[in-house]
């Protein structure tokens, strides 16, 4: 099974570098990483290419448009989605692979997330 990871980005090169580093240290590496440049004015696309990701562009600003372009560009049997500021654990892709391998009827999964830097009502809502 091929697993593609899609990461939309808009002017977040520093955070994207951290996300891509976390993907490089996976116990089961993704087969493809697609970074969607959503009109970046910084060096996000260069950071992505330097990390071995394929970069596609989406001119229409916004997460829905950028994500859809990434999904359309991905070649994997399974598409995993991260934000540029995500830091998946080292077995994230392996757990995705395992879930879909063990249950051939599975069509989607989701997991918990931890939002760093939020406090008060924003932290409770997240």
N, C-alpha and C positions, 0 to 999 in steps of 0.2 A: 504494500500500500504506500502510495506517495502522499506526503503531507506538505502542503504549501502553507506558509505563514504570510499574512497580509498585514502591513503596517502603514496606515496613512500618516502623513506628517505635514505640518505647516510651521516652518521656522522654529524647529526644535532639535537642531543638530546635536546639542550636548546630550539631551535625554535619549535621542535616537541611538547615539553611540553606546550608551549603557544598555539599551534594549538589545541591540545587535550583539554586544559582548555576551549578554546572558544567553542569547540563542546559539552563539558559537560554543558555549560550554555545556550544551545539552548532552545527556547520556545517550540519547538517540537524536542525532541532528535532523533538522527539517530537510526535506529534499529540495526545497526552494524557498527563498525569501523574496517577497515582492514588496517594495517600498513605493508608496504612491506619493509623489511630489504634488502637493495641492497648491502650488503657486509660491514655493519657498523663495525668499529673498536672501536666505543664509546659505550655508554650505551643506545642508541636509542631504541633498542628492549625492554630493561627493563623498560624504561620510558613509552613505549606504553603499555606493559602488566600491569604496575602499574595503568595506566589510564583506564584499562578495554578493551583495543583494542585487537583484534586478530592479531597476528604477523605471516606473511608468509615470506619466503625468496626467493630471486631471485639472482642467482649467476652471471648472465650476467649483467654487469654494464650498466647503462643508464636509463634515464627516460622512453623511450618507452618499454623496457623489463620489468622494474619494474611495470609500470602502467598496462601493459597487464596481468601480473601475478596477480595483485590486482583485476582487472576486472574478471579474471577467477575464483578467489577465493571468490568473493562476492556472497551473496545469495539473495540480495534485488531485488525487481522489478525494482527499479531505482538505478543507481549508480552515486553518486556525487564524484567529484574528487577535491582534494586540494593538495597544496604543503605543506611541513613541516613548512614553514615559513608563511603560510596563517593564517589570523585572520578573519574568517567569522563573520558577524554581528549576533546578538542573534536570529534573525528570518530567518536565511539563509535556514535551513532545512524546516522550515514551508512554506517559499515562494516556495521552490521546490515542496513540497507536494501539495500546492494550485495550482500551474501551471499545474501539471499533472492531478490533480483531475478535474479541470475545463475544460480541453481539452483532452479528451481521445485519440485523434488522434496525440497528441504531442509525438515526438520521441526524441527530444533533446532541451536543452536550454543552454544558456551561459549568463554570466553577465559581468559587468565591473570589473576591478581590479585596485587597487591603489598600485603602487610600491614604497615602502618606502626606503629612503636612496639613491635614484638615482638623478643625476643632469645632466645638460647639454644635450648633444645629446642623452644620454641613457634614460633620463626622457622623452624626446619628443618622442623617438621611442617606449617606453613602453606604 
